Amino acid sequence: MSRRVRLILFLAGGAGLAVLFAVAALRLPRFGGAWHPYGELLLPVTLMTGVYIVAHGHLSPGGGFQGGVVLGSAIHLVYLSGDYPALARIRPIPVFENGEGLAAGAFVVLALWCAGQVEAMNAVVGLEVGCAVVLVLAKFFEQALLMRERA
């Protein structure tokens, strides 16, 4: 890809981002209402970006970790578009605890017996980190709700 094509793509992406920000500032409802489209608009894009980063992590260092963080935080965009009960429905904590444990075990097995399988390692690292991020953010939400109840 030539420099000119890269520059055109970069400028087009920047212009598109500016248009999205302008539309968001002018048309989307303010925070504090009953419904927010922010999470519904960003959730599919964020999930696809996270899967892409994990799947193509072998092309750059640490793709599994960064992709896992994106995937784990994407689930919490539902909180922006709805409320905490909506988030709690799609985020069953035991499932993510089991997923984290299985992914950590799979990482150990891959590290011991299948060294060099970068794509598989990125996938299990992405799964483990994604589950861990969901669990950490769940604890943060739990603490925030406890603090709110006390006040």
N, C-alpha and C positions, 0 to 999 in steps of 0.2 A: 504494500500500500504506500503510495507516494505521500510526501509531506502535504501537498495541497489537498488531497483527499482526507487525510487525517485532520487538517485544519478545518475543512468544511464540515466534517462530522462533529468535531468539537464545538464549532460555532452553532450548528443546528441543534445540538443537544443543549447548549446553554440557552439558546432562544426558546426552545421548548420548555425548559425548566422555568424560565422567566414567565412564560405564558401561564404555566400551571400555577405558579405562585400568585400571579395577578388574579386568575380566576378564583383561586382559593380565598384570597383576601376579599374579593368583591361579592362572591355569590354564596359561599358556604356559610352555614349558620355559625354563630359564635358558640364557644364552649359554655356549658352550663345548662343547655336545653335538654329536651328529652331524647333527642336522636342526633348523632353526628355521623356524617358520611365518611369522615377521615379514615377510620379503620376499615370500612368496607371497600374504599377505593385502594388503600395501600396494602391490605392483607394479601390479595393474590399476587401483586407485583413483588412484595417482599418475600413471600414463600418461593416464588419462581427464582428470584435472585439468590436466595439461600441455597436452593437445590443446584443452581448453576455453579455457584462458588464451590460447593462440595464436589460436584461432578467434575469440574475442571481444575480442581486444586492441585493436581499433579503437574500442572503447567507453571505454577507459581508456588512459592513456599507457604506452607501452612494453610492450605485451602480448607481442610477439614475443620480447623478451629474457627476460622472466620465465618465460614458457612454455617457452622453450628450456632454461633452467636446470633447471626441474622435469623436463622430458623427459630431459635428459642425466643427471640424478642418479637418476632412477627406474630406469634400467637397472642401476645399481649396488646396488639393493636385492636383486638375486639373490645378491650376495656375502653378505648377511646371512642368507639362507635356505639357502645351501649352502656352497660353498667357492670358492676362486679358479679352479680349472679349469672350474666351471660358468659363472662369469662370463666367462672367456676364450672359451668356446664361443659365447655369444650376443653377444659384442662383438668382431667381427673388425676390427682396427685399420685395415687398408687401406680397408675399406668406409666407415668414418667419416671417414678422411682425404679420400677422394674426395667424400663427401657435403658435407664442409665447404668444399672448393674449389668444387664446383658451386653450392652455395648462395651463397657469396661472389660468384661470377661472376653468378649470377642477380640478386643484390641490385644490383650495379653496372648491369646491363642495365635493370632496373626503375627505378633512380634516374635513369638518363640518358634513357630513352625513354618511360617510363610513369609519370611522376611523378603522385602523387595516388592511386595504387592502394594504399591503406592495407592492405587485407586481404591482398593478394599480398605486400606488403613485410613484414608481420608473419609470414606463413608462411615466407618465405625466411630472415628473421632468426631465427625460432624453430628452423628446421632448422640453420642455421649455428651458432648458440649451443649447441644441443643436441649437435651433433657435437663442437664445441670442448670442452665440458664433459666429454664421454666421453673425449676424447683427453687432457685435462689429468689427469683422475682415473686414467687408465690409466698415465700416467707416474708419478703418486704411488704407485700400487700396485707398479709395476715397481721403483721406488727402495726401497720398503719391503721387497720380497722380496729385493732385493740386500743390504740391510742385515741382514736376518735370516739369509741364507746366510753372511755374513761372521762373524757372531757365534757 
